Amino acid sequence: MPDTPRLIHILSSSFWGGREEYALDICRGFSEMGWRVSVFTRDMAAIDTPFRAHGVRVRHLPLRGYADLATVVSLSHHLRHTDALTVVHAHKYRDAFLALLARKLSRRRDVRVVLTCHRVRPGRDTWLARRICRNLHALVFVSRLARDTFMSAWPDGLSPVPADRVHTLHSSIYMPGQGYAPLPQTGPKIAMFYGRVVPGKGVETFVSALEALRGMRARARIVGPGDPDYIDMMKRLADRLGVMDMIDWRNGPVDIHPLMDTCHFGVVPSHVREAFSLPTAMFMAHGRGVVCTDNGAQREYMAEGAEALFVPPGDVDAMKQALRHMAGDGDVLQRMGTASRLRYENCLGWPRFAAALAEIYRNGTL
């Protein structure tokens, strides 16, 4: 199939997180669009298993960092025999650098290397970082916050990235065949956290605030992989505060969409600045309002009182108030859930995201 476009994602991560979820959704969605997709990883079961479960071809490279010549040679051999339209999509500077070297070694200048920036931090003003940026086909930011923070490294406006290669594209969720589930009408109100259960994600704030729901016929659900020591610490905290009986812990592999369909609202209390919070978008896609912090890009696609109730990071009292407000008023849950689903469809929906990303992949030249 020589005319079929090809998409290769490179993931050097050793654990599953937002960028891996982002890459998997793109692989699944673009495969459905007729692209030939594959992912190169470090042979890590935590990364490989979800991709294989969804039929994405997985290959392995050492991916040991900037000086990894073995990866460059192996990837260049692969690119030398690839199709006419091939896009290599990286998610870290070092992986983009290896892809650029492999492209050069393969003498396939037509291969396009794209880098998505998933973090809120200034660009690296070093000779190597500038060279990487100049040679990318496209630099994609998941929010305006991520873009503006990155560009702040060059206050004089002399960014090494040509303006026509800089793109801001809010992330989306690939949910084929996933219909909208109305709010459960029976049982306790369920406040659900989804994400990595690690320091910085604010799980301790959520757990510490749960006593506010005592006597309200409400429960909490904490879902996602994480640091075993930190998870144990959170369970000890819950036991000490007397709220362990209110929490349903799901820290192993799960099918997340049915769980979101059976919750009433999401809780995303991150302490770190989020370039884009995929869990908030997932709750919105499922028609659920969200209690979350606003220390990142959240206000770019959610509004206070419409789709979200915002709380300061680490503020247990504010979290208690927000939880009680959501769990205690069914009309609020219904109104915010409807607003969330509508905002998701209009601003973050998959068809819009996929079309914009395909345009980035296909257009432009170096």
C-alpha positions, 0 to 999 in steps of 0.5 A: 500500500505505497500511498497509505500514510504511515504514523510512528509514535516514539515513547521512551517512558517506563510508566503509563501516563497522560502522554501515553494515553494521548499517543494511544488515542491518536494511534487508534483514531488514525488507524481507523482513518486508514493510516498504518500506525505503529509505536516504538517503545523500550520493551516495557510491559506497562506501555506495550500492553495497552497498545497491543490490546487495541491492535497497535503494532509495537516495536522496540528500540533501546531509547536510552537518551541523546547518545543512543547510537543503536537507536539511531542506526536501527530507526534509520534502517526502518525509515530508509524503507518506509512509505512516501508519507511517513510521520514520526511523532515524538513526545520528548526532546530526546526522542525527537533528537534521535528521530531527527538523526535517524532521518538524516542517516536514512537520507529520507528528508521527506520523513516528517518529525513532529514533537508534542510538548506535554509540560508547562516549562520554558524552552531550552535555550541551548545549541542542541535544543535550538537545532532540534526545534529548527529541524522539526516539521511541527511543534505541537502544544496541548494548550496556550499555556504550554506554548506561551511558557515555552516561548518565554525562553526567548522574550525578544521573540527570536524563537528558534521555531519558525512560526508556521511550524508552531501549533496549539491543539487541545487534546481530545479523547478517542471514544468510538461507539461510546454513547452518552450515559445519563447520571445514575439515578439510584445509589450514592453520589460517586465522586471519582478521581482518575489519573496517576496516583503519585505525589503532585496529583493532589490525591491527599487533598481529595482524601482529606476532604472526604469527611465533608461527605459523611452523612450525605450518601456519597462515596469516592472512587480513586482510579489509576496506577501509581506509586505503591508506596504513595498509594499505601500512604493515602490508604493510611491517611484515609484510615487515620481520618476515618474515611476508608469505608467511603473509598473504592480503590481501583489501582490496577488495570481497568476499563475506565469508560464504564467507571466514568459512566457510573460516577456523578462527577470528577475530581482532578485536584492536581498540585502541579501545573497541567499543560492539559488535563486528559482526565478533565476532558474524559469526564467532560466527554462522559457528561460529568462536571468536574471539581478541579484546580485551575493552576494550569490550562484548565480555564482554557476549556472549562468555566467556573460554575459551568463545567467546573468548580475550581479550587486552589491546589492543596486547599482542603477546606475549598475542596470540602465545600466544592464536594458538598456542593456537587454531591448535595444538589442533583440539579447542579450535577445535571446542569454541569454534566450537560454543559460539560458534554456540550463544551467537549463536543464543540471544543474538544471533540475527536473529529475536530482534533483528528482533522487538525492533527492530520492537517499538521502531519500532511502540510508544510515543508522543511 
